[in-house]
Amino acid sequence: MKKRWLVFVVGLLISLFFLWLAFRGLELGQVWETLRGANYWWLVPAVAVYFLSVWFRAWRWGFLLRSSKAIPANRLFPVVVIGYMGNDILPFRLGEALRAYVLWRQEQINIGTSLTTAILERLFDGLTMVCFVLFGLLFIPLSDLLSQMVTVASAVFVGALIAFLFLAARPNLLQRLAQAFIDRLVPARFRPPLLKFAAGIVAGLTSLRSGRDVLVLFGVTVCIWLLETAKYWLVSFVFDLQLPYVGIMLMGGAVNLATAIPSLPGFIGTFDLMGIEVLKGIGVPADAAGSYILVLHAILLIPVTLLGLVFMAAGGIRWAEIGAAARMGEEAP
């Protein structure tokens, strides 16, 4: 409990610090005037494109899960939305544990499999964001800090991919290591569920055993993020910013890499600071950049959170179960 509160307080302090950095140089009166004069009709197609990208995320998750059970994207879509809602309102990205719990509740998929596939999704997302930033930097040079961040992120995601590919290619080795670890360190009464969890992890890595499947996953992930950056681009028309699409790709990649930094739920602060700084770096006036990021962040959080609450109510999921899912997410490692 103390560790959980410590992590939360650290995230709160980081978010407040990043928000202060993001807005300290802005004229808030001018930001308000920019918001008042915006054309918000562009948010309608922007939100529609965003939910289309979420549907493709549901398809990708089904692709990763298909060795355990074939589940259509239409059935996974509400579960993915509930998970996104969880990430927006729960600390420590516990939305991933929440959607794993909901999937187990509805489809009886092993929790270990669900969490492993969720990690693989984040891995492919991160690699794609690195590619977007590297592509953008070919046309729009930015600060050395961003270049250093991309270098570190590239090393982390590529290293993680190599590790997962190694484990996926040796499922028996992974199973034996898990068996030996659990037999030596875990009391006998707790071993069966942990062994089942380990078997789920092995099953979750199935898609990485095929080069074709890896290419499909990467290709679908690129399509997902092209759709998401199309949303960012459409939001720019709200303020008539006339941003080049490559600039939007650079900004989108940078802000999503920044969300790996611990913060409050919904990536408060980290998303905003990186977005404003990148936009200023490509020539957008500071007040317009601040207005744009405020609106973009709001429509990334509010629609999916509201729809997630609707799906949660329709599925009969109680708030007490969210607490159980949160505890499961903390105990799973």
C-alpha positions as CSV (number, residue, x, y, z in Angstrom):
1,M,0.0,0.0,0.0
2,K,2.8,2.4,0.9
3,K,4.6,1.7,-2.3
4,R,1.4,2.3,-4.3
5,W,0.9,5.7,-2.7
6,L,4.5,6.6,-3.2
7,V,4.3,5.9,-6.9
8,F,1.0,7.9,-7.1
9,V,2.6,10.9,-5.3
10,V,5.6,10.7,-7.6
11,G,3.3,10.6,-10.7
12,L,1.3,13.6,-9.3
13,L,4.4,15.7,-8.7
14,I,5.7,14.9,-12.2
15,S,2.4,15.8,-13.8
16,L,2.2,19.1,-11.9
17,F,5.8,19.9,-12.8
18,F,5.3,19.1,-16.5
19,L,2.0,21.2,-16.6
20,W,3.9,24.1,-15.1
21,L,6.6,23.8,-17.7
22,A,4.0,23.5,-20.5
23,F,1.9,26.5,-19.6
24,R,4.3,28.9,-17.8
25,G,5.2,30.9,-20.9
26,L,1.6,31.1,-22.4
27,E,-0.7,34.1,-22.2
28,L,-3.7,32.3,-20.8
29,G,-6.0,35.1,-21.9
30,Q,-4.9,34.7,-25.5
31,V,-5.3,30.9,-25.1
32,W,-8.9,31.5,-24.0
33,E,-9.6,33.8,-27.0
34,T,-8.2,31.2,-29.3
35,L,-10.4,28.5,-27.8
36,R,-13.5,30.8,-28.1
37,G,-12.8,31.5,-31.8
38,A,-12.2,27.8,-32.8
39,N,-14.3,25.8,-35.3
40,Y,-15.3,22.8,-33.3
41,W,-17.2,21.0,-36.1
42,W,-13.9,19.5,-37.1
43,L,-14.0,17.4,-33.9
44,V,-16.8,15.3,-35.3
45,P,-14.7,13.6,-38.0
46,A,-11.7,13.6,-35.7
47,V,-13.5,11.5,-33.1
48,A,-15.0,9.2,-35.8
49,V,-11.5,8.5,-37.1
50,Y,-10.2,7.9,-33.6
51,F,-12.8,5.2,-32.9
52,L,-12.0,3.6,-36.3
53,S,-8.4,3.3,-35.1
54,V,-9.7,1.7,-31.8
55,W,-11.6,-0.8,-33.9
56,F,-8.4,-1.8,-35.7
57,R,-6.8,-2.1,-32.2
58,A,-9.5,-4.6,-31.3
59,W,-8.8,-6.5,-34.6
60,R,-5.1,-6.6,-33.7
61,W,-5.8,-7.9,-30.2
62,G,-7.9,-10.6,-31.7
63,F,-5.1,-11.5,-34.0
64,L,-2.7,-11.9,-31.0
65,L,-5.3,-13.9,-29.1
66,R,-6.4,-16.2,-31.9
67,S,-4.2,-19.2,-30.7
68,S,-6.2,-19.2,-27.5
69,K,-9.7,-18.4,-28.9
70,A,-11.0,-16.8,-32.1
71,I,-12.8,-13.6,-31.0
72,P,-14.2,-11.1,-33.6
73,A,-13.1,-7.5,-33.4
74,N,-16.7,-6.4,-32.8
75,R,-16.7,-8.4,-29.5
76,L,-13.3,-7.1,-28.5
77,F,-14.1,-3.4,-29.3
78,P,-16.0,-2.8,-26.1
79,V,-13.3,-4.5,-24.0
80,V,-10.6,-2.3,-25.6
81,V,-12.7,0.8,-24.9
82,I,-13.2,-0.2,-21.3
83,G,-9.4,-0.7,-21.0
84,Y,-8.8,2.8,-22.4
85,M,-11.3,4.2,-20.0
86,G,-9.4,2.5,-17.2
87,N,-6.1,4.0,-18.3
88,D,-7.8,7.4,-18.2
89,I,-9.1,7.2,-14.7
90,L,-7.0,4.6,-12.9
91,P,-3.3,5.1,-11.9
92,F,-0.4,2.9,-13.0
93,R,-2.0,2.1,-16.5
94,L,-4.3,-0.4,-14.7
95,G,-6.6,-0.2,-17.7
96,E,-4.6,-3.0,-19.2
97,A,-5.4,-5.2,-16.1
98,L,-9.0,-4.1,-16.3
99,R,-9.5,-5.2,-19.9
100,A,-7.7,-8.5,-19.2
101,Y,-10.1,-9.0,-16.3
102,V,-13.1,-8.1,-18.5
103,L,-11.9,-10.5,-21.3
104,W,-11.5,-13.3,-18.7
105,R,-15.0,-12.6,-17.4
106,Q,-16.6,-12.6,-20.8
107,E,-14.5,-15.0,-22.9
108,Q,-12.6,-17.0,-20.2
109,I,-9.2,-16.1,-21.7
110,N,-6.2,-16.8,-19.5
111,I,-5.2,-13.6,-17.6
112,G,-1.5,-14.2,-18.4
113,T,-2.3,-14.4,-22.2
114,S,-4.3,-11.2,-22.1
115,L,-1.6,-9.2,-20.2
116,T,1.2,-10.6,-22.4
117,T,-0.7,-9.6,-25.6
118,A,-1.3,-6.2,-24.1
119,I,2.4,-5.8,-23.5
120,L,3.1,-6.9,-27.1
121,E,0.7,-4.2,-28.3
122,R,2.5,-1.5,-26.4
123,L,5.8,-2.8,-27.8
124,F,4.6,-2.5,-31.4
125,D,3.1,0.9,-30.6
126,G,6.4,2.1,-29.2
127,L,8.4,0.9,-32.2
128,T,5.9,2.6,-34.6
129,M,6.2,5.9,-32.6
130,V,10.0,5.7,-32.9
131,C,9.6,5.2,-36.7
132,F,7.2,8.2,-36.9
133,V,9.6,10.5,-35.0
134,L,12.6,9.4,-37.0
135,F,10.7,9.9,-40.3
136,G,9.6,13.4,-39.1
137,L,13.1,14.4,-38.1
138,L,14.2,13.9,-41.7
139,F,12.1,16.9,-42.6
140,I,11.8,18.9,-39.4
141,P,14.9,19.0,-37.2
142,L,14.2,19.6,-33.6
143,S,16.1,19.8,-30.3
144,D,18.9,17.5,-29.3
145,L,16.8,16.5,-26.3
146,L,14.1,15.0,-28.6
147,S,16.8,13.2,-30.6
148,Q,18.3,11.8,-27.4
149,M,14.9,10.6,-26.2
150,V,14.3,8.8,-29.5
151,T,17.7,7.2,-29.3
152,V,16.9,5.8,-25.8
153,A,13.4,4.8,-26.8
154,S,14.7,3.0,-29.9
155,A,17.2,1.0,-27.8
156,V,14.5,0.1,-25.2
157,F,11.9,-1.0,-27.7
158,V,14.3,-2.9,-30.0
159,G,15.9,-4.6,-27.0
160,A,12.4,-5.6,-25.7
161,L,11.4,-7.0,-29.1
162,I,14.6,-9.1,-29.3
163,A,13.9,-10.5,-25.8
164,F,10.3,-11.3,-26.7
165,L,11.3,-12.9,-30.0
166,F,13.9,-15.0,-28.1
167,L,11.3,-16.2,-25.5
168,A,8.7,-16.8,-28.2
169,A,11.1,-19.0,-30.2
170,R,11.7,-21.1,-27.0
171,P,8.4,-21.8,-25.4
172,N,9.6,-24.9,-23.7
173,L,12.5,-23.1,-22.1
174,L,10.2,-20.4,-20.8
175,Q,7.9,-23.0,-19.4
176,R,10.7,-24.8,-17.7
177,L,12.1,-21.6,-16.2
178,A,8.7,-20.7,-14.9
179,Q,8.2,-24.2,-13.4
180,A,11.6,-24.1,-11.7
181,F,11.1,-20.6,-10.3
182,I,7.6,-21.4,-9.0
183,D,8.6,-24.8,-7.5
184,R,11.5,-23.3,-5.6
185,L,10.0,-20.0,-4.4
186,V,6.2,-20.4,-4.2
187,P,4.3,-22.3,-1.5
188,A,2.6,-25.4,-2.9
189,R,-1.0,-24.1,-2.5
190,F,-0.2,-21.1,-4.8
191,R,1.6,-23.0,-7.5
192,P,-1.4,-24.2,-9.7
193,P,-2.7,-20.7,-10.5
194,L,0.8,-19.3,-11.1
195,L,1.7,-22.2,-13.4
196,K,-1.6,-21.6,-15.3
197,F,-0.6,-17.9,-15.5
198,A,2.8,-18.8,-16.9
199,A,1.2,-21.1,-19.5
200,G,-0.9,-18.1,-20.5
201,I,2.2,-16.0,-21.0
202,V,3.6,-18.7,-23.3
203,A,0.4,-18.7,-25.3
204,G,0.4,-14.9,-25.6
205,L,3.8,-15.0,-27.4
206,T,2.5,-17.4,-30.1
207,S,2.2,-14.7,-32.8
208,L,5.9,-13.8,-32.5
209,R,7.0,-17.3,-33.6
210,S,6.0,-16.5,-37.2
211,G,7.9,-13.8,-39.3
212,R,4.7,-13.3,-41.3
213,D,2.7,-12.7,-38.2
214,V,5.2,-10.2,-36.9
215,L,5.0,-8.3,-40.2
216,V,1.2,-8.3,-40.1
217,L,1.3,-6.9,-36.5
218,F,3.7,-4.2,-37.5
219,G,1.7,-3.3,-40.6
220,V,-1.6,-3.1,-38.8
221,T,0.0,-1.0,-36.0
222,V,1.3,1.5,-38.6
223,C,-2.2,1.7,-40.0
224,I,-3.6,2.3,-36.5
225,W,-1.2,5.1,-35.9
226,L,-1.7,6.7,-39.3
227,L,-5.4,6.8,-38.4
228,E,-4.7,8.3,-35.0
229,T,-2.4,10.9,-36.5
230,A,-5.2,11.7,-39.0
231,K,-7.2,12.6,-35.9
232,Y,-4.5,14.9,-34.7
233,W,-4.4,16.5,-38.2
234,L,-8.2,17.0,-38.2
235,V,-8.0,18.7,-34.8
236,S,-5.5,21.2,-36.3
237,F,-8.2,22.5,-38.6
238,V,-10.2,23.5,-35.5
239,F,-7.6,26.3,-35.1
240,D,-6.7,26.6,-38.8
241,L,-3.1,25.8,-38.0
242,Q,-2.3,24.4,-41.5
243,L,0.2,21.9,-40.2
244,P,2.1,19.5,-42.6
245,Y,1.1,15.9,-42.0
246,V,4.8,15.0,-41.4
247,G,4.8,17.5,-38.6
248,I,1.7,15.8,-37.1
249,M,3.5,12.4,-37.3
250,L,6.5,13.9,-35.5
251,M,4.4,15.5,-32.8
252,G,2.2,12.4,-32.4
253,G,5.2,10.1,-32.1
254,A,6.9,12.4,-29.6
255,V,3.8,12.9,-27.3
256,N,3.1,9.2,-27.2
257,L,6.7,8.3,-26.4
258,A,6.5,10.9,-23.6
259,T,3.5,9.1,-22.0
260,A,5.9,6.3,-20.9
261,I,7.0,8.8,-18.2
262,P,5.1,8.2,-14.9
263,S,2.3,10.7,-14.4
264,L,-1.3,11.0,-13.4
265,P,-4.0,8.9,-15.3
266,G,-4.6,10.2,-18.8
267,F,-0.9,11.2,-19.1
268,I,-1.6,14.6,-17.7
269,G,1.4,16.9,-18.0
270,T,3.7,14.7,-20.0
271,F,1.5,14.7,-23.1
272,D,0.9,18.4,-22.9
273,L,4.5,19.6,-22.4
274,M,5.8,17.4,-25.3
275,G,3.0,18.4,-27.6
276,I,3.4,22.1,-27.0
277,E,7.2,22.0,-27.3
278,V,7.2,20.1,-30.6
279,L,4.5,22.4,-32.1
280,K,6.5,25.4,-31.1
281,G,9.6,23.8,-32.6
282,I,7.8,23.5,-36.0
283,G,6.7,27.1,-36.0
284,V,3.3,27.1,-34.3
285,P,2.7,30.2,-32.0
286,A,2.9,29.2,-28.3
287,D,-0.7,30.2,-27.5
288,A,-2.1,28.4,-30.5
289,A,-0.1,25.3,-29.6
290,G,-1.4,25.4,-26.0
291,S,-5.0,25.7,-27.3
292,Y,-4.6,22.9,-29.7
293,I,-3.0,20.5,-27.2
294,L,-5.8,21.2,-24.6
295,V,-8.5,20.3,-27.1
296,L,-6.6,17.3,-28.5
297,H,-6.0,15.9,-25.1
298,A,-9.6,16.5,-24.1
299,I,-11.0,14.5,-27.0
300,L,-8.5,11.8,-26.5
301,L,-9.8,11.3,-23.0
302,I,-13.4,12.3,-22.8
303,P,-15.2,10.4,-25.6
304,V,-13.5,7.0,-25.0
305,T,-14.0,7.4,-21.2
306,L,-17.7,8.1,-21.6
307,L,-18.2,5.2,-24.0
308,G,-16.2,2.9,-21.7
309,L,-18.5,3.8,-18.9
310,V,-21.5,2.9,-21.1
311,F,-20.0,-0.4,-22.1
312,M,-19.1,-1.2,-18.5
313,A,-22.7,-0.5,-17.5
314,A,-24.1,-2.6,-20.4
315,G,-21.8,-5.5,-19.5
316,G,-23.0,-5.4,-15.8
317,I,-19.4,-4.7,-14.6
318,R,-19.5,-3.2,-11.1
319,W,-17.1,-0.7,-9.7
320,A,-16.0,-3.2,-7.0
321,E,-14.8,-5.4,-9.9
322,I,-12.6,-2.6,-11.1
323,G,-10.9,-2.7,-7.7
324,A,-10.4,-6.4,-8.0
325,A,-8.9,-5.9,-11.5
326,A,-6.6,-3.3,-10.2
327,R,-5.3,-5.6,-7.4
328,M,-4.9,-8.3,-10.0
329,G,-2.8,-6.0,-12.2
330,E,-0.5,-5.1,-9.2
331,E,-0.1,-8.8,-8.2
332,A,0.3,-10.3,-11.7
333,P,4.1,-9.6,-12.0
